[in-house]
Amino acid sequence: MTSTTSTATSHIPTAAQGSHMWVLTLEMPGRGMSTQYGTWTPPAGATRYDVFIVLRDHIVAQQPQMASANCVFFSLEPNQL
């Protein structure tokens, strides 16, 4: 049996997180897939495309084999409820 416990996280400082939460999945068909996520505060005036390119380049720098991968999922949302 598996149980899940939920706890309040009001003690986590939001200042330590970026203004936006992102998720990006890249796939090399038949060879592999990589999903990464995090938070980031884009520079003033940045577009969604600008952020996408920066994040994709970030993943490729960590995983060079993903340089020619297809993007199968990208989400960028304000990091606020």
Helices and strands as residue ranges (DSSP letters): G 14-16, E 20-28, E 32-40, H 48-62, G 64-66, E 70-78
